Amino acid sequence: MKFTELNLSSELLEALDHMGFTDATPIQEKAIPLILENRDLIACAQTGTGKTAAFILPILNKMVGKKDSHIDTLIIVPTRELALQIEQEIQGLSYFVSVGSMAIYGGGDGSGFNEQKDALVNGRDVIVATPGKLISHLNLGYVNFKHVKHLILDEADKMLDMGFTDDLTKIMSFLPKKRQNLMFSATMAPKIKVLAKKILHNPEEIVLSLSKPAEGIKQGVHLVFDNQKEQLLKYLIDERKEYDSIIVFTSAKDKVSQIARYLSRNGIKASGISSNLDQDQREEVLLKFRSKRTRVLVATDVMSRGIDIKEINMVINYDAPRDAEDYVHRVGRTARANTKGEAITLINPKDMQKLSKIERLIEKEIEKYPMPEQFGEAPEWVSGGAKQNNSSKPRSKGGNWKKRNNHPRKS
């Protein structure tokens, strides 16, 4: 469907044309008409489907000709990076529409506090905020949300995973009861449905099936013991000297700096991005990665949210993702816009069941690569789980692992 068929204003259509957008994505095609009809909505759509524009476009459309400066729309997101990304997208799409916006987030040296306070007291049309920082402003008693007409929770599942349930409840207590509520989530977990029942009124529901990894992604797995991971990671990167943009995902924040330091000590330009850095430091890390001055970026799932970087050659999952859906999000960072990419996941014995869930989700068996000889014996692949769940060290050499690996057992 073309954007011209979605009853958007001529100002927004001009902005979209200026940016080179003509066709709506499935989530935009389904969500925009419902939002324009003032319906509450819960939508399940993964990163990269165009969901940000799916809620920004109809909200901006409603504000065409708006005369006052009251806060019209509040968008709550889990991370500073996503807040900045959405605020920048608002600025781009509102080029031909007179709409003001402000991102409210923590970190940095505090120099933006007064600017944030001014926006919350005197008004901006759209406020994009992280829960923790917004709560800090609310606790000081000057925030004016009396005129808010739209509440949007983006990546609601991640906010619940990060423990923001109480913060969200408190924020909503400051809002007018009569408002339009929109929830966007990558998964439709039970806790999301519980939250939806609390805040949505007779909502429409949109569920887009989770996309499979792009055909251009070469996927593979190395079965490893934990004490083999660092050396194998370095080997994988060194073997691909032509790759200048690699993301390494780890499941724990405290591993980010550890992995980045290991790679740096071994001659690989690497940086980690975590909440241990202030905002200026994080922006500097991303700037260096985008400009290819840093070859490897180490991040967690949460910290990678809102990082929109094109031309990623390779994704390495140092740790298996907790949820199978997160695997699709992670590897989807590469092979964008019909390009090719590579994704390799390191699986230890206790994570083999997670790998089985990933393969069931994507309806594809991922190739199991043999361990390079110099790293010793590898665990045996057992579909659905590991034989040696408590083992943390390689078995003695002599077993025919490679043969077993090439013929994985059936579930």
C-alpha positions in Angstrom: 0.0 0.0 0.0 1.2 3.5 -0.8 1.3 6.2 1.9 -0.9 8.3 -0.3 -3.7 5.8 0.4 -3.5 6.2 4.2 -5.4 9.6 4.6 -2.3 11.4 5.7 -2.0 15.2 5.4 -0.3 16.7 2.4 2.4 18.1 4.7 3.4 14.6 5.9 3.1 13.1 2.4 5.5 15.9 1.2 7.9 15.0 4.0 7.8 11.3 3.1 8.3 12.0 -0.5 11.3 14.3 0.4 12.8 11.3 2.4 12.2 8.9 -0.5 9.4 6.8 1.2 6.5 5.8 -1.0 5.3 2.3 0.2 4.0 1.5 3.7 5.3 -1.6 5.6 2.7 -4.1 6.9 2.8 -2.7 10.4 2.3 0.9 9.1 -0.5 -0.2 6.7 -2.4 -1.9 9.6 -1.6 0.5 12.5 -1.9 4.0 10.9 -5.7 3.8 10.1 -6.5 2.5 13.6 -4.5 5.2 15.3 -6.1 7.9 13.1 -9.5 6.5 14.3 -8.4 7.1 17.9 -8.5 3.4 18.8 -6.3 2.0 21.5 -3.9 -0.5 20.1 -1.5 -3.3 21.0 0.9 -4.3 18.3 3.5 -7.0 18.2 6.2 -6.2 15.7 9.9 -6.6 15.8 12.7 -4.1 15.3 13.2 -3.2 11.7 9.6 -3.4 10.6 9.0 0.3 10.5 7.0 0.4 13.7 8.4 3.8 14.8 6.9 5.5 11.8 3.7 3.5 12.3 2.9 5.5 15.4 4.7 8.8 14.6 3.0 9.4 11.3 -0.6 9.3 12.5 0.3 11.2 15.7 1.9 14.0 13.7 -1.0 13.9 11.3 -3.3 14.8 14.2 -1.1 17.7 15.2 -1.2 19.4 11.8 -2.4 23.0 12.5 -2.0 22.6 16.3 -1.8 26.1 17.8 -0.8 25.6 21.4 2.5 24.3 22.9 1.0 21.9 25.4 2.4 18.3 25.6 0.2 16.3 23.3 2.0 13.0 23.1 4.2 11.1 25.6 6.3 8.2 24.3 8.0 6.0 26.8 11.0 3.8 25.7 13.5 1.6 27.6 16.8 3.2 26.6 18.4 6.5 25.9 19.5 5.4 22.5 16.0 4.6 21.4 14.7 7.9 22.9 17.2 9.8 20.8 16.5 7.7 17.7 12.8 8.3 17.9 13.2 12.0 18.6 15.4 12.3 15.5 12.8 10.5 13.4 10.2 12.9 14.6 12.3 15.8 13.6 12.8 14.3 10.1 9.1 13.5 9.5 7.9 16.8 10.9 10.1 18.8 8.6 7.0 20.2 6.9 4.9 20.2 10.0 5.4 22.6 12.9 5.9 20.2 15.7 8.3 20.4 18.6 9.8 17.4 20.5 12.2 16.7 23.3 14.0 13.5 24.4 14.1 13.1 28.2 16.8 10.7 29.4 19.5 10.3 32.1 23.3 10.1 31.8 25.7 12.7 30.6 26.9 15.6 32.8 23.5 16.9 33.6 23.8 20.0 31.4 20.6 19.2 29.6 18.5 19.2 32.8 17.2 22.7 32.6 16.2 22.2 28.9 14.3 19.1 29.8 12.6 20.9 32.7 11.6 23.7 30.4 10.0 21.3 28.0 8.1 19.5 30.7 6.9 22.8 32.3 6.2 24.9 29.3 5.4 22.2 26.8 6.7 20.5 23.7 4.3 18.7 21.3 6.0 15.3 21.8 8.0 14.1 24.7 10.1 10.9 24.3 11.3 9.7 27.7 13.0 6.8 29.5 11.0 5.9 32.7 13.7 6.5 35.3 14.6 10.0 34.2 10.9 11.0 33.7 10.2 9.8 37.3 13.0 12.0 38.5 11.3 15.1 37.0 7.8 14.0 38.1 9.1 13.7 41.7 10.1 17.4 41.6 6.5 18.4 41.1 6.6 20.7 38.1 5.7 18.4 35.2 2.5 19.4 33.3 0.8 16.4 31.7 -2.8 17.9 31.9 -3.2 18.1 28.2 -1.7 14.7 27.1 -3.9 13.0 24.5 -1.7 10.1 23.5 0.5 7.7 25.5 2.8 5.3 23.5 4.8 2.5 25.1 7.5 1.4 22.7 9.3 -1.9 23.2 7.1 -2.6 26.2 8.5 -6.1 26.6 12.0 -4.7 27.2 10.7 -2.2 29.7 9.1 -5.0 31.7 12.2 -7.1 31.5 14.2 -4.2 32.9 11.9 -3.9 35.9 10.1 -0.7 34.9 6.6 -1.9 35.8 6.2 0.2 38.9 7.6 3.3 37.1 5.1 2.9 34.3 2.3 2.7 36.8 3.4 5.8 38.5 3.9 7.7 35.2 0.4 6.8 34.1 -1.1 8.2 37.4 0.0 11.7 36.3 -1.8 11.5 32.9 -5.4 12.3 32.1 -7.7 9.3 32.2 -9.1 10.1 28.8 -6.4 9.5 26.3 -5.4 7.2 23.4 -3.0 4.4 24.5 -0.7 2.6 22.1 1.6 -0.4 23.0 4.3 -1.8 20.8 6.2 -4.9 21.7 8.5 -7.4 20.0 6.8 -10.3 21.7 3.3 -11.0 23.0 4.4 -12.5 26.3 1.8 -13.1 29.1 3.1 -10.1 31.1 2.5 -7.8 28.1 -1.1 -8.9 28.0 -1.5 -8.2 31.7 -0.1 -4.7 31.2 -2.3 -4.2 28.2 -5.4 -5.0 30.2 -4.5 -2.4 32.8 -4.0 0.5 30.4 -5.8 -0.2 27.1 -9.5 0.3 26.5 -11.1 -2.1 24.0 -7.9 -2.3 22.0 -7.4 -3.4 18.5 -4.6 -6.1 18.3 -2.0 -6.4 15.5 0.3 -9.4 15.6 2.8 -9.7 12.8 4.6 -13.0 12.7 8.2 -12.8 13.6 10.3 -12.5 10.5 12.9 -15.1 9.8 16.5 -14.1 9.4 17.1 -12.6 5.9 18.2 -14.9 3.2 21.4 -13.0 2.8 22.6 -14.0 6.3 25.0 -17.0 6.5 24.2 -18.6 9.9 26.4 -20.9 11.8 27.1 -22.3 15.3 30.2 -23.2 17.2 29.7 -25.6 20.1 32.1 -24.5 22.8 33.1 -24.8 26.4 33.1 -21.5 28.2 36.9 -21.4 28.6 37.3 -21.7 24.8 35.1 -18.6 24.0 37.6 -15.8 24.1 40.2 -17.4 21.9 37.6 -18.6 19.4 36.1 -15.1 19.2 39.5 -13.6 18.4 40.0 -16.4 15.8 36.7 -15.8 14.1 37.4 -12.0 13.8 41.0 -12.5 12.7 39.9 -14.9 9.9 37.7 -12.2 8.4 40.1 -9.4 7.9 37.9 -7.9 5.2 35.1 -7.3 7.8 35.3 -3.7 9.2 32.0 -3.7 11.2 31.2 -6.5 13.6 28.8 -6.6 16.6 29.4 -9.0 19.4 26.4 -9.7 21.7 26.8 -10.8 25.3 24.0 -11.7 27.7 25.5 -9.8 30.7 26.5 -6.2 31.2 29.6 -7.1 33.2 31.0 -9.1 30.3 30.9 -6.1 27.9 34.1 -4.4 29.1 35.8 -7.8 29.7 35.3 -8.9 26.1 36.2 -5.5 24.7 39.4 -5.3 26.7 40.4 -8.9 25.7 40.0 -8.0 22.0 41.9 -4.7 22.4 44.8 -6.4 24.1 45.0 -8.8 21.2 45.2 -6.1 18.5 41.5 -5.8 17.5 40.0 -2.3 17.7 37.0 -2.9 20.0 34.8 -0.9 22.3 32.0 -1.8 24.6 28.7 0.0 25.1 26.9 -0.3 28.5 25.1 1.6 31.1 28.4 2.0 32.9 29.3 4.8 30.4 27.7 8.2 30.6 25.8 9.5 27.6 28.6 11.4 26.0 30.9 8.4 26.2 28.3 6.1 24.7 27.7 8.6 21.8 31.4 8.7 21.2 31.6 4.9 21.1 28.8 4.8 18.5 30.4 7.6 16.5 33.7 5.7 16.2 31.9 2.5 15.3 29.8 4.2 12.6 32.9 5.8 11.1 34.8 2.5 11.1 37.4 3.8 13.5 36.3 1.0 15.8 36.0 -2.4 14.2 34.1 -4.3 16.9 31.2 -3.2 19.1 30.4 -5.3 22.1 26.9 -4.8 23.5 24.0 -6.4 25.3 20.5 -6.8 23.8 19.2 -3.9 25.9 22.0 -1.5 25.0 21.8 -2.3 21.3 18.2 -1.1 21.2 18.0 2.1 19.2 21.4 1.6 17.6 20.6 1.9 13.9 23.9 1.2 12.0 23.9 0.1 8.4 26.4 -2.2 6.7 27.2 -4.5 9.6 29.3 -7.4 8.2 28.9 -9.8 11.0 27.1 -10.6 14.2 28.7 -12.9 16.8 26.6 -14.1 19.7 29.2 -14.6 22.4 26.3 -15.9 24.6 23.1 -17.4 23.4 20.2 -15.0 23.7 17.7 -15.7 26.5 14.7 -15.8 24.1 14.6 -17.3 20.6 13.0 -14.1 19.3 16.1 -12.2 20.4 18.2 -14.3 18.1 16.2 -13.0 15.1 16.6 -9.4 16.4 20.4 -9.8 16.9 21.2 -11.4 13.6 18.9 -9.0 11.8 21.5 -6.3 12.5 23.4 -7.6 9.5 22.4 -8.3 5.9 20.0 -5.2 5.8 18.8 -3.7 2.6 19.4 -6.8 0.5 23.0 -7.0 1.5 24.8 -10.1 2.7 26.1 -10.8 6.2 27.2 -13.5 8.6 26.0 -14.6 12.0 27.8 -17.0 14.3 26.6 -18.2 17.7 28.8 -19.7 20.4 26.8 -22.4 22.2 28.0 -24.0 25.5 26.5 -27.3 26.8 23.9 -25.6 29.0 22.6 -23.5 26.1 22.0 -26.3 23.7 18.3 -26.3 24.5 18.1 -22.6 23.6 19.6 -23.4 20.2 16.9 -26.0 19.7 14.3 -23.4 20.4 15.9 -21.0 17.9 16.0 -23.6 15.2 12.3 -24.4 15.8 11.4 -20.7 15.6 13.2 -20.0 12.4 12.2 -23.4 11.0 15.8 -24.1 9.9 18.7 -26.2 11.2 21.7 -24.0 11.7 25.0 -25.4 10.5 27.3 -26.7 13.2 30.9 -25.7 12.5 33.7 -28.0 13.6 36.0 -26.6 16.2 39.5 -25.6 14.8 42.0 -28.2 16.0 44.1 -25.8 18.0 41.3 -25.2 20.5 40.8 -28.9 21.5 37.7 -31.0 21.8 34.3 -29.4 21.7 31.0 -30.4 23.3 28.8 -33.0 21.6 25.6 -31.5 20.0 22.5 -33.0 21.5 19.2 -31.6 20.0 17.0 -30.3 22.8 19.7 -30.3 25.4 23.2 -31.3 26.4 24.5 -34.6 27.7 27.0 -32.9 29.9 25.1 -29.9 31.3 27.5 -29.6 34.3 30.7 -29.8 32.3 32.7 -26.6 31.9 36.0 -28.0 30.5 36.8 -29.7 27.2 36.8 -33.5 27.2 40.1 -35.2 26.5 41.0 -35.5 22.9 40.4 -38.7 21.0 36.6 -38.6 20.7 35.1 -38.4 17.2 33.3 -35.1 17.8 33.5 -33.9 14.2 31.6 -37.0 13.0 28.9 -36.6 15.7 28.7 -32.9 14.9 27.9 -33.6 11.3 25.1 -35.9 12.2 23.1 -34.3 15.0 20.7 -36.5 16.8 17.0 -36.1 16.2 14.7 -34.7 18.9 
